[in-house]
Amino acid sequence: MAAQQDPGTGGVLVFSEHVETQGELLTLGRELALRLQRPLAVLAAGREAETLHDEALARGADEVLVARSLQGGTLADEFVAQALCEAVRSSAPAIVLIGATRTGAELAACAAQLLQVPCASSCVALEMDAAGQLEVDRRVYGGRFVSRQRLSTAPRLVTVPPKRFPRAPAVDAPKGGTRELRLELAQPRIRTLSVNPRSRSQVDVSRAEVIVSAGRGVRRIEDLAALERLAALLGGVLAGSRPLTGDVDWLPVDRRIGLSGQTVKPNLYIACGISGQIEHIVGMKGARTVVAINNDAKAPIHDEADYSIVGDLYEIVPALIKACEKAGASS
Ligand SMILES: Cc1cc2nc3c(=O)[nH]c(=O)nc-3n(C[C@H](O)[C@H](O)[C@H](O)COP(=O)(O)OP(=O)(O)OC[C@H]3O[C@@H](n4cnc5c(N)ncnc54)[C@H](O)[C@@H]3O)c2cc1C
């Protein structure tokens, strides 16, 4: 479907696979629909379609489009983007609000590509200007800046992070209707074979008094043993930056320090081979004493440190272990 020129003929269409996020988007969606004086529709698709449908009507949607496969059965995740495109084709919304969950972000990008329309992701505020144009505030550059953008083609696809808005209250007498969208689907190309929880730690790093934190300067998983030994000698725990707790699973994800991990306030934080990007710093800047071990004198972590050691962690960490062992043996 080609992008229509502004302002679009329909109302507001909402989708989230999470019932709570759907409720939050209904609050925002209703506000925009009132300003446009157009209807508020919801797409109910995927594993939770029935619950999404019932909740949307209970919280005041004017219409719920329920996507079903002609072949029967639940709509696999792979096809939810297709359902969203179908919903857009059949209701021609001016604005489409999608919950910015991981799944939501993926399917918004996919639907935008299929529909050949732009998509503004992670919008934290939305406003209609006097001319009926939609302006959005987006967090960019890891959340350091807020960018204001105007979307002038329709439909305007926007993803909104969960918990930005209160859930729409239940209405006394739901008046919305239900419409089925029957989709002819190909065989799924992706089959989920199993889902296993990621490993979690026994320790709570947010309560630790001493943290030795490992970054990408650590070259092999086996090398973490030395940092673990140093942490144990100091009565602390081992944690890490995102590359070690996500890009590779060398440490459990709940030991990640930073924006997408834990915020910690230990007495002592020893950063080993960590560059000191803002997303890491926000998680550890409450530490009372920071020691940075980094062989690059210009690494930003040194600006955060009370004690900077410009050197190779493969020399410094064994030396610190030796010193701790010596101090322990003589005390
Ligand atoms: C939305 C978002 C959320 C994010 N959330 C987080 C988060 O929660 N936590 C987090 O940590 N990151 C997070 N990041 C990633 C962050 O931007 C950085 O990429 C990450 O912190 C870098 O990790 P690092 O310092 O271990 O690696 P690098 O930046 O690669 O730094 C490695 C450092 O090791 C040093 N080094 C190399 N060899 C040695 C050696 N032998 N001895 C001593 N030093 C050595 C290098 O000089 C370098 O400074 C996030 C990013 C985004 C976009």
The ligand as an SDF file (V2000), in Angstrom:
LIG
                    3D

 53 58  0  0  0  0  0  0  0  0999 V2000
   20.2900    1.7440   24.9510 C   0  0  0  0  0  0  0  0  0  0  0  0
   21.6480    1.2770   25.4330 C   0  0  0  0  0  0  0  0  0  0  0  0
   21.7410    0.7470   26.7060 C   0  0  0  0  0  0  0  0  0  0  0  0
   22.9950    0.3370   27.1820 C   0  0  0  0  0  0  0  0  0  0  0  0
   23.0700   -0.1560   28.4460 N   0  0  0  0  0  0  0  0  0  0  0  0
   24.2810   -0.4710   28.9420 C   0  0  0  0  0  0  0  0  0  0  0  0
   24.4250   -0.9230   30.2980 C   0  0  0  0  0  0  0  0  0  0  0  0
   23.4460   -1.0600   31.0430 O   0  0  0  0  0  0  0  0  0  0  0  0
   25.6650   -1.2180   30.7360 N   0  0  0  0  0  0  0  0  0  0  0  0
   26.7900   -1.1020   29.9610 C   0  0  0  0  0  0  0  0  0  0  0  0
   27.9010   -1.3860   30.4330 O   0  0  0  0  0  0  0  0  0  0  0  0
   26.6670   -0.6970   28.6730 N   0  0  0  0  0  0  0  0  0  0  0  0
   25.4600   -0.3950   28.1530 C   0  0  0  0  0  0  0  0  0  0  0  0
   25.3710   -0.0080   26.8510 N   0  0  0  0  0  0  0  0  0  0  0  0
   26.5600   -0.1430   25.9970 C   0  0  0  0  0  0  0  0  0  0  0  0
   27.5360    1.0100   26.1570 C   0  0  0  0  0  0  0  0  0  0  0  0
   27.2110    2.0420   25.2500 O   0  0  0  0  0  0  0  0  0  0  0  0
   29.0010    0.5560   25.8370 C   0  0  0  0  0  0  0  0  0  0  0  0
   29.0180   -0.0340   24.5560 O   0  0  0  0  0  0  0  0  0  0  0  0
   29.5240   -0.4530   26.8420 C   0  0  0  0  0  0  0  0  0  0  0  0
   29.3680    0.0370   28.1520 O   0  0  0  0  0  0  0  0  0  0  0  0
   30.9990   -0.6950   26.5360 C   0  0  0  0  0  0  0  0  0  0  0  0
   31.4710   -1.7110   27.3520 O   0  0  0  0  0  0  0  0  0  0  0  0
   32.9970   -1.8000   27.7240 P   0  0  0  0  0  0  0  0  0  0  0  0
   33.4330   -0.5360   28.3920 O   0  0  0  0  0  0  0  0  0  0  0  0
   33.1680   -3.0780   28.4780 O   0  0  0  0  0  0  0  0  0  0  0  0
   33.7050   -2.0030   26.3180 O   0  0  0  0  0  0  0  0  0  0  0  0
   34.5690   -1.0040   25.4490 P   0  0  0  0  0  0  0  0  0  0  0  0
   33.8710    0.2860   25.2490 O   0  0  0  0  0  0  0  0  0  0  0  0
   34.9830   -1.7640   24.2500 O   0  0  0  0  0  0  0  0  0  0  0  0
   35.8550   -0.7040   26.3450 O   0  0  0  0  0  0  0  0  0  0  0  0
   36.8520   -1.6340   26.6290 C   0  0  0  0  0  0  0  0  0  0  0  0
   37.9400   -0.8870   27.3430 C   0  0  0  0  0  0  0  0  0  0  0  0
   38.9120   -1.8110   27.7800 O   0  0  0  0  0  0  0  0  0  0  0  0
   40.1840   -1.2030   27.6760 C   0  0  0  0  0  0  0  0  0  0  0  0
   41.1830   -2.2950   27.5930 N   0  0  0  0  0  0  0  0  0  0  0  0
   41.4070   -3.1450   26.5610 C   0  0  0  0  0  0  0  0  0  0  0  0
   42.3540   -4.0430   26.8960 N   0  0  0  0  0  0  0  0  0  0  0  0
   42.7530   -3.7260   28.1550 C   0  0  0  0  0  0  0  0  0  0  0  0
   43.7190   -4.2790   29.0340 C   0  0  0  0  0  0  0  0  0  0  0  0
   44.4300   -5.3600   28.7080 N   0  0  0  0  0  0  0  0  0  0  0  0
   43.8710   -3.6960   30.2370 N   0  0  0  0  0  0  0  0  0  0  0  0
   43.1520   -2.6090   30.6060 C   0  0  0  0  0  0  0  0  0  0  0  0
   42.2190   -2.0520   29.8100 N   0  0  0  0  0  0  0  0  0  0  0  0
   42.0090   -2.6070   28.6010 C   0  0  0  0  0  0  0  0  0  0  0  0
   40.1050   -0.3480   26.4280 C   0  0  0  0  0  0  0  0  0  0  0  0
   41.0530    0.7060   26.4930 O   0  0  0  0  0  0  0  0  0  0  0  0
   38.6810    0.1430   26.4760 C   0  0  0  0  0  0  0  0  0  0  0  0
   38.5930    1.4260   27.0860 O   0  0  0  0  0  0  0  0  0  0  0  0
   24.1480    0.4290   26.3690 C   0  0  0  0  0  0  0  0  0  0  0  0
   24.0290    0.9500   25.0780 C   0  0  0  0  0  0  0  0  0  0  0  0
   22.7960    1.3820   24.6250 C   0  0  0  0  0  0  0  0  0  0  0  0
   22.6950    1.9720   23.2460 C   0  0  0  0  0  0  0  0  0  0  0  0
  1  2  1  0
  2  3  1  0
  2 52  2  0
  3  4  2  0
  4  5  1  0
  4 50  1  0
  5  6  2  0
  6  7  1  0
  6 13  1  0
  7  8  2  0
  7  9  1  0
  9 10  1  0
 10 11  2  0
 10 12  1  0
 12 13  2  0
 13 14  1  0
 14 15  1  0
 14 50  1  0
 15 16  1  0
 16 17  1  0
 16 18  1  0
 18 19  1  0
 18 20  1  0
 20 21  1  0
 20 22  1  0
 22 23  1  0
 23 24  1  0
 24 25  2  0
 24 26  1  0
 24 27  1  0
 27 28  1  0
 28 29  2  0
 28 30  1  0
 28 31  1  0
 31 32  1  0
 32 33  1  0
 33 34  1  0
 33 48  1  0
 34 35  1  0
 35 36  1  0
 35 46  1  0
 36 37  1  0
 36 45  1  0
 37 38  2  0
 38 39  1  0
 39 40  1  0
 39 45  2  0
 40 41  1  0
 40 42  2  0
 42 43  1  0
 43 44  2  0
 44 45  1  0
 46 47  1  0
 46 48  1  0
 48 49  1  0
 50 51  2  0
 51 52  1  0
 52 53  1  0
M  END
$$$$
